[in-house]
């Protein structure tokens, strides 16, 4: 008789997989995806009269688990199964694993594409995903200034100062935050960054399922390279009226050095959510859970 699946809450998952530990896990998933070592069906979306439901899933070849993830704008649920199909862990995470995937990928992109010694980060939009992204970025880089655009939020600023010994300031408008910044991060669902605001050689990261809608054509016209977690979805940029000759590459190839960004040129990371990057953190949580509960781990 097989063990029943273990049900985990978001609090338990946060303790098992803090963002700093998730960064190398997500890196491995991005690299595996670029190498074609992932089985990943297309995203499936269901719309109800009140919301939308996105279903993703993937299996990283050679791994002992697969992950299927169901997410709405308000919550998330992941089912992690052994590679032979038996459910192992059910994660009721209220979106945490999805945010971890996106935040870690965004930090990895900035680390790989931003100029060495990048000192100033402009953040457009706040919230849990923004906090996780900055925490992941600080595990890889040591910028000295954070500019936050949006409604003033003293509590958010205080938490950001506690993360790192950097100067945290509020900008009244996105343009004020972006001008002169080395790294620009946007969570906005609509165009919020303009190419004329960008300093030469700046890096721009767009996060979220429709993050690329935050990019105006002028940003992409200035970009020497756009790194995407998923090429088919990022090619949709062209359908939005953006340049047809964009140089699109996989982020996993940038991380391994197979694709390289020109020095001192504008770069963009377009991250819309990758099934493999859902699967890898889910698999790590399953392994930790089995170790904690004393159940027999799958054989390597």
Secondary structure, DSSP 4 states (H G I P E B T S, - for coil): -PPPPEEEEHHHHHHHS-HHHHHHHHHHHHHHHHTT-EE-PPPEEEE-SS-EEEEEEEEETT-SEEEEEEE-SS-EEEEEEETTS-EEEEEE-TTHHHHHHHHHHHHHHHHHHSPTT--EEEEE--SHHHHHHHHHHHTT---SEEEEESS--HHHHHHHHHHSS-EEEEESSHHHHHTT-SEEEE--SS--B-GGGSPTT-EEEE-STTGGGGB-HHHHHHEEEEEES-HHHHGGGGGGT--TT--EEEHHHHHHTSS-PPTTSEEEEE----HHHHHHHHHHHHHHHHHHHTPPPPP-
